[in-house]
Amino acid sequence: MQLTILGCHSASPKSNAHPTAQVLEIKGHLFLIDCGEGTQVRLRQHKVKFSRIKHIFISHLHGDHVFGLLGLITTFGLLNRKESLTLHGPLGVKEFVETQLRLSGSYLSYQVYYNELSSSDSELIFEDEGVYVKTIPLKHRIYTNGFHFEEKLGERKLNYQKAVDLEINPVYFNKLKQSKNVVSERGEEINYKDVTEDPDPPKSYSFCSDTSYSPEIIPHIYKTNLLYHESTFLSSASHEDLAYKTGHSTALHAGLIARKAKAKKLLLGHFSARYKNLDAFVNEAQEVFEPVEHAHTGMQIDIN
Amino acid sequence: MQLTILGCHSASPKSNAHPTAQVLEIKGHLFLIDCGEGTQVRLRQHKVKFSRIKHIFISHLHGDHVFGLLGLITTFGLLNRKESLTLHGPLGVKEFVETQLRLSGSYLSYQVYYNELSSSDSELIFEDEGVYVKTIPLKHRIYTNGFHFEEKLGERKLNYQKAVDLEINPVYFNKLKQSKNVVSERGEEINYKDVTEDPDPPKSYSFCSDTSYSPEIIPHIYKTNLLYHESTFLSSASHEDLAYKTGHSTALHAGLIARKAKAKKLLLGHFSARYKNLDAFVNEAQEVFEPVEHAHTGMQIDIN
């Protein structure tokens, strides 16, 4: 499970401060999370294989999270993509995309499916045999969701050599991995625990941008392996009022959420352009939580 | 009169190939022409003062000419712009902009006026005491206009010393500049030609992107000082068919148009990503017209 940061700054893009976009590699999926202006250029720079992106998750329709979407979608078309694409985003994302496609006279070479969200409760929005994705209802100026990505508990890990030594027929190996006892060729009852180990604990990633300080999200991100939480402002710069008014958080807020949620690690992002030194964000959050890092464009984090 | 190229490549943006956007400085105006994805970043990089842009001219609604528009418009808002902005573009540009503003819950701090175009004839779309702008109807897959920017003929240039020597009362200086004879303090009739010189000849710039080979545009760009003409493809690479099918031109087409229009200079742009060597475009156009240059990001050209 690996996260790549393509952009982690708020508001207007600059040549050294790109708006929100991330790629999450999880159980064979390559999920794109938010799509600020210029995301397709960043995807190329970081050599992400475009065609592997089959799901895009859009937190909300503010420009710094979505103004790169149409460029990416039409580029997929220019590359003659055939595989369908699913867009998970707020109610309105379909109109946002289709109005622009219609007015530009564009026809895509592939199908776009829209999973338009409008619930104020957490919803399961994607699931397969290895992964599920749930929304995290956030508090922002417009309807906004974070996303919680979690692996499912895998099968138990079989000790093949031991199974062979015990003369277990290989047709029973899957049963053992699925916590079922079997009988060996010698007629012995074999407890699955004797030849298998516990599966790796499932890992999770929680993406929370943009939001006011909101302890209501804690049950949805509890004990997450990596929490990305926005910290547009600094409490230490006396900007809590500004955060409150604009529907954003400070680094201290992010640290408090990480602590209460017992997250394993906190990653800060969505920095206002008014601050030049990003270490100040880390220092502020560290007052209440560790470990903390600040995101930067091109950053890759292994989640485990 | 100075042109700055912010992007001159077709289709998808890459880190070294930006889509169409240009800034034209003319008689105190700063006109933005087309606005591909990432234009606001290029404007910052080339230190263009955002607030001076009061008119944006959009040739057509294909993404590589317009996907940077909403980012720029909302950034103007974040900068708390107060002065109005006029968007000249195809019918639909208002819906394009306002749908995205509405869905993103954005409110701008300034007024946007829309000059929506739908005529297939050339129209006068902007005029003041120093400049006029006319559309150049182009042939593309969707409704598209080029733009012809032309200075108005200025006043005659007064030789102040000579006027003083001839004892002409300064209250008559403006009359002389306006080609009117006056009477000096000595009672002599003074012919305006004796104390004034012809004004500088008005300069013009013609922007033609995207278009098939279209000699119909020649009357609208006749004797222009600088012709920017798209050359997406190369005839020498046997891509005339491709140009025809996609509503584009080759460098040879651009050269022929420049020759027939008796342009003073040709600037090529809107290159397909399939070609690595842009000199090939110049070489091809030079077979029929000189002087020719190919555009590149950051290029600045004085038009005179």
HADDOCK unambig.tbl for C-alpha pairs under 7 A between the chains (distance, minus, plus):
assign (segid A and resid 12 and name CA) (segid B and resid 75 and name CA) 5.88 0.50 0.50
assign (segid A and resid 13 and name CA) (segid B and resid 41 and name CA) 6.34 0.50 0.50
assign (segid A and resid 14 and name CA) (segid B and resid 41 and name CA) 5.13 0.50 0.50
assign (segid A and resid 15 and name CA) (segid B and resid 41 and name CA) 5.83 0.50 0.50
assign (segid A and resid 37 and name CA) (segid B and resid 37 and name CA) 6.83 0.50 0.50
assign (segid A and resid 37 and name CA) (segid B and resid 38 and name CA) 6.65 0.50 0.50
assign (segid A and resid 38 and name CA) (segid B and resid 37 and name CA) 6.65 0.50 0.50
assign (segid A and resid 38 and name CA) (segid B and resid 38 and name CA) 6.03 0.50 0.50
assign (segid A and resid 41 and name CA) (segid B and resid 13 and name CA) 6.34 0.50 0.50
assign (segid A and resid 41 and name CA) (segid B and resid 14 and name CA) 5.15 0.50 0.50
assign (segid A and resid 41 and name CA) (segid B and resid 15 and name CA) 5.82 0.50 0.50
assign (segid A and resid 61 and name CA) (segid B and resid 103 and name CA) 6.54 0.50 0.50
assign (segid A and resid 61 and name CA) (segid B and resid 104 and name CA) 4.70 0.50 0.50
assign (segid A and resid 62 and name CA) (segid B and resid 104 and name CA) 4.85 0.50 0.50
assign (segid A and resid 63 and name CA) (segid B and resid 71 and name CA) 6.57 0.50 0.50
assign (segid A and resid 63 and name CA) (segid B and resid 104 and name CA) 6.88 0.50 0.50
assign (segid A and resid 67 and name CA) (segid B and resid 71 and name CA) 6.64 0.50 0.50
assign (segid A and resid 71 and name CA) (segid B and resid 63 and name CA) 6.59 0.50 0.50
assign (segid A and resid 71 and name CA) (segid B and resid 67 and name CA) 6.64 0.50 0.50
assign (segid A and resid 75 and name CA) (segid B and resid 12 and name CA) 5.91 0.50 0.50
assign (segid A and resid 92 and name CA) (segid B and resid 103 and name CA) 6.36 0.50 0.50
assign (segid A and resid 96 and name CA) (segid B and resid 99 and name CA) 6.95 0.50 0.50
assign (segid A and resid 96 and name CA) (segid B and resid 100 and name CA) 6.22 0.50 0.50
assign (segid A and resid 99 and name CA) (segid B and resid 96 and name CA) 6.96 0.50 0.50
assign (segid A and resid 100 and name CA) (segid B and resid 96 and name CA) 6.22 0.50 0.50
assign (segid A and resid 103 and name CA) (segid B and resid 61 and name CA) 6.56 0.50 0.50
assign (segid A and resid 103 and name CA) (segid B and resid 92 and name CA) 6.35 0.50 0.50
assign (segid A and resid 104 and name CA) (segid B and resid 61 and name CA) 4.71 0.50 0.50
assign (segid A and resid 104 and name CA) (segid B and resid 62 and name CA) 4.85 0.50 0.50
assign (segid A and resid 104 and name CA) (segid B and resid 63 and name CA) 6.88 0.50 0.50
assign (segid A and resid 105 and name CA) (segid B and resid 142 and name CA) 6.76 0.50 0.50
assign (segid A and resid 142 and name CA) (segid B and resid 105 and name CA) 6.72 0.50 0.50
